Amino acid sequence: MKSAVESRTDRGPDSDVVWLAVADPSAGPVEDLPAPRDRSVVGDLRRRRLAWAAIGLVVAMLVAVTVVRVTAGGRSDRPVAVAPTPAVQPSSTGSQSPALALPQNRLLAMAASGNGLYVLSTNPPQLTLRDPHGAVRQVRAPRSGFAVVDDPAKRLVWVLGRRQNFGSATAYDSRTLAWRGRVLVPSWVNAAAAFGGRMWLASDAGVYVVSGPTGQPALVPGSYRYTYAVAADPLRNRVLAVTTGSPGQTYGINVANLYVGRDDLVPTGRSSLAVVDGMAWVGGYGAARHITLINGPDRQPPLAVERKVNSGVVIWPGQHVLWMTFGGGVSCLDPRTGAELASWTEITGPVTSANGVVYAAGPTGFLAATSVVTKRLPARCPG
């Protein structure tokens, strides 16, 4: 049957109205319209469908409002007072002071200096400075940042980063955290040390040296590939370095003429370096000995503290002590003999210290340290 209403549509030149043309009955048979009784049945069905649709719409709106209220957690429009973040202050007693929480953050690195405490954290990535009076400065840090290096000679603090096959060192003013520049090297960066007015970057390609945040980095000729750590050794006017393998090769770079001299082999991999009061130590991971005095006696007996260690250690320099972190906590060691002076099981690395106070990480987060804690050091551990 041909419909009584054609499907042709006509639009006016200035209108979006669709015009329907009625068919000419003489053109052929037309489908009969339903009887009056049938039309009433259709109307009843339509009205029932509309009623059920309206009920469904009301129910959906009620569910949506309920979900919004539940996800909002009953939030009130009234202002909420927020307590200020406590400053990092040393405790006057030997007990642990309240932790400095880094909201949703993971603590990556710390460095104590005359300007205060620098804290590098992630999620979000940020560099924080808390001065000795508790005042806070904070800036966004590179997302690939993993270490912080104080450079007092240049009045800078550096954040090291790495991504794919490139490494970076971003410089900030040590007091204001104003951005001062960035150095890029075409290799994976592992660590850095500031010494002699220059930055020394340990990388998979060797050691790069750069004069400042606007300088051009240069690879030190003869430096070892896969250098994992570097440390300033002022007494010998050199930068001490160690490779990543096990055993690791230690070597020194004379800062005056860049002469590279090979030093001791150490039985550890992924090693860290610390030079304290002229004594150079290396600590790392391995199956046997984990901490060694470089340029020490040919036959060094294992340190007593080795009995605590399972798979390996990380060492950090203090002002007049050697810090060692391991799976069981933190130990304060005599830099001349390696004897343990004090220990704590409730804190972990990273560790830094200054003026008789140790700053360490508190394992308060899920699988990551998320707070900075401070402890006043006993006299036997002079920081």
N, C-alpha and C positions, 0 to 999 in steps of 0.2 A: 504494500500500500504506500501511496505517496502521502507524505505528512501534510497536514493542513497548514503548517508553517514552514516556509522554505528555509534552507540553511544559509542563503545568501545574506551577506551583511553589507550594509551601506554606511559609510561614514561621511558626515558633513565635513567641509574643509576646515572648520574651526572647532570641531567637536569630537569627543571620544565616545559619544553615545553610539551604540550599535542598534541599527534599525532593522526590524524584522518585517519582511514582506509576506502578506497573506496570499495563499495559493488561489488560483482561479478554479472553482469547483468544476467548471465545464471541461477542464483539461483532463479529467479522469476521475476514477473512484477515489473517495476519501475515506480514511479509517473512521468508523463510527465512534463517537464519544461515549463514555460509560453512562449508564442510566443514572438517574438521580440517587437511587439507593446505593449504587456502587460508589458514587462520588462521596457520599457521607462516610462510607467505610474507609475510603482512602484518607479522608480528612481525619477520622478518628485515629488511624494508624500514624499519621504524621504528627498529630498532637501528642500521642503517647511517646513517640521517638524524641520529640522536642523536650518533653518533660524529663525523660531519662537523661538526655544530654545535659539539661540544666542541673540536675542532681549530681551528675558526674563532675561537672565543672566546679560546683560548690565544694565537693569533697576534695578535688585536686587542689583548690585554693587553700583549704584548711590544712592539708598535708604540707603544702609549700611553706605556709607561715610557721607551722610547727618545726619543720626542719631548719628554717632560718634561725628560730629562737634557740634551738638546741645547739647548732654550730656556733652561735655567738656566745655560748657559754653563760647566758644570763648577764651579759655585759651591761653595766649601768652607764648612763650618760653623765653621771656626776664625776668631777675631777678626782683623780686618785693621787695621793702623795707618794712619791718615789724616794726612797732613802738614797743618799749619795753613796757612791762607791768608796769604800774605805781606802785610805792611802797605804802604800807599802811602807810600814814603819817597823823597825826592829823591836822585838819584844824586850822589855826591861828584865825579864826573867829568862830562865833557860828553856821555858816551854814554847811551844809553837804558837805564833800569833794567828789571829783570824786570817783565813786564806783570802787572797785577792782574786775574786772570780773574774773570769773572762767569758762573758755570756756567749754561749754556743760556740766558744772558740776552742781550738787546740793549740796549746803552747808549743812553739817551735824552738825558740832560742832566747837567750838573755845575755846581757853584758852590763856589769856595774862599772861606773866611772865617777869622776868628780862631779859630773852633771846630774847624776842620779842613776836610775835603773832603766835600761832599754829592754823592752819586751817585744818580741816578734811573735805574732800569732796568726792563725788562719781561720777562715769561715766566720766572718769575712776577714780577708787579709789586712792586717793593720800593724803599724809600728807605734808603740806607746812609750813615752818618756814620763817617768815620775821623778820629780826633782826631790832633793832632801827635805823639802818642806811639805811634800805631798801634792803639790800642784801637778796637773796632768796635761800633757800635750799628746795629740794623737793624729796620725795621718794614715791614709790608705797606702798599703805596701803592695809590691808586685805580687801577683797571684802565684808566681812560681818561687817566691822567696822561701828560703830554708835556714839561713844563718844571718847573724848580725855581727859586725866587726867595728869596734871603736877605734877611731883614728885621731888621737888627741893632738898630734903634731899639726894636722890640717884642720882641726876643729870640725871633724866630720864623723858621721856614723854611716856605715855602709850596710846595705841589705843585699845578700847574694841570692841569685836566682838561676834557674836552669830550665830549659825547655828544648826538647828534641836534641839537636846537635849544637846548640848555642848556650853560652853562659852569659850572665850579666852581673854587674855590680852597680847598684843605684846609691848615690850619695845624698845625704841630707845634712843640713846644719845641725851640729851636735846640741845646740841649745834650743833652737826654734823648730827644728824638723822641717825647715823649708827645703824644697827640692833643689839640689845643686848640680845634678847631671847624672849621666848613665854611661857606663863602659860596657861594650859588647865584645865577646871573644868567640871565635868560631870553634868552640870545643865545650864539652860538658865540664862545668866548674864544680869542684868538690869542697874547697875551703879557701880561706884567704887570711893574710896577716898584714898588718900595717907596721912598717919599720923603715927608718931612714927617709921619711918624707914621701914614701912610695907605697903602693899597694902591690902585694904579691899574691897572685891567684893560682892555686893548684888546680890543674885540669887534666883531662885525659891526654891532652897533647903535650903536657909538660907544665912549666911554671911561666906565667905571663907576668910582666912587671909594667906598671903604669904610674905616671907621676901625679895624676889627679883625675877628677871626674870629667875633665874636658880633654885629657891626654889620649894618646894613641897607644894601646897596649902592644907590647913586643914580647915575643917568645924568647926566653933565656936560652942561648945556645948551649947544648949539652945537657939540659935538664931532662929528667926521666919522664917517659910517657907513663900515663896512669898514675900520676902523683895524686895521692889521696888526702894528704894533710900538710900544712906548713905552720911554722911558728917562728916568731922572732927570737933570736939568740944574741942579745946585745953584748954579752961578755966576749964573744968570739966574732963580733961584727958580721954576722951572717944570718941567713934565713935557713932554718932547718926544715927538711922535707922528708917524706916517706912515701913509698909506692903502695899500691893497694893489695898486691898479691901476698900469698903466704908461702915462703917467707917474704917479708917486706924489705926493701932496700932503703936505708936512710942515707941522706946526702945533704951537704951544705952548699949554699950559694953565697959567696962573698959579695956584700952589697956595694963594695967600692969598685971592683973590676969584673963582677959577675962570674968569677971562677967557680966551677962546679967541682966539688971534691966528694968522692964516695966515702961513706962512713960504714957503720955496722949493719949487718943483716940481722933482722929480728924475726922471731918465730910466729908472728901474728899477721893476720890480714885485716883489712878495713881498720887500719890503725889510726889513733889520735895521738897528738903531740902536746907536750906541756914543758915549758922551760921556766923554772922557778929558782931564784937565787943562784943562777948559773948552772943548775943541774937540769939536764935534758932527759926527759922520760918519754917512753912510747908505750901505749897500751892498746890492746886490740882483741881480736877473736882468734881462737885456735884450739888445738887439742891438748896442748901442754901449757907452757908458761904464757901468761897474759900481760905482764907488765915488766918492762926492762929499763934499766938505766943505760943510756947511750954514753959511750966513751968511759964506761965504768970498768971494773975488774974483768979480766978475761973469763973467769969462772965465777959467776954470780949465783949464790944460793937462792932458791925461790923465796920470795917474800912470804912472811907468815900470813898476810892477808889473802894470799892465793887460795887458802883453804876455803874461803867463803865463795869463791868465784866458780860459776858453772861453765858457761860457754864463752864468756868474754867480758871486757870492761871498756868503758870510755873514760878518758882522763881529761881534766880541766885545770888550768892554772889558777891558783889563788895568789894573794899578795905574798905570803910567805909559807904557803902550804900547797900540797898537791891533792886535788880532789879526784876521787875515783867513784864512778857509778857502775853498778852491776845489778843483777836481778834481785839481790837482797837488800838494796838501799844505797846509801851514800857513806863513804869513808873519807876521813881527813888523814892524810899521810904526811910524814916528815919528808921534805924534799931531798934531804941528804941521805937518809937511810932507807926510806920506804916503810918505816914502822908506822903502824896505825895509831893515831892519836885520839880519835873519836869516831863514832859511827851512829847512823840513824837508819832505822828500817822503814819509817813512815813517809819518807820523801824519796824523790828520784831525780834524774837529770832532765833537762839541763841544769847546771849548777854554776853559780858565780858568787863571788864574795868581795867585800870591801869593808874596812874599818871595823873588824870584829863581828861582822854580820854575814851570814850565808843566805843566799836566795836560791831556792830550789823549786821544783815542780811538785805539786800535790796531786796524787792520783785520785782526784775526786770525780773525774768524768768516766764515761763508758769507753773503755779501751784506749783512753788518751788522757794525758794530764791537762787539766783545764784551769788550774789556779796556781798562783805564785804564793809561796809561804816563806816566812823569814824566821831565822833563829839567831839569837845572841850566842856567839861561840864561847866555849869555855877557854880559860887561859891557856890550856895545853894545846889548843888549836887556834893559832893567832890569825887565821883568815888569810 
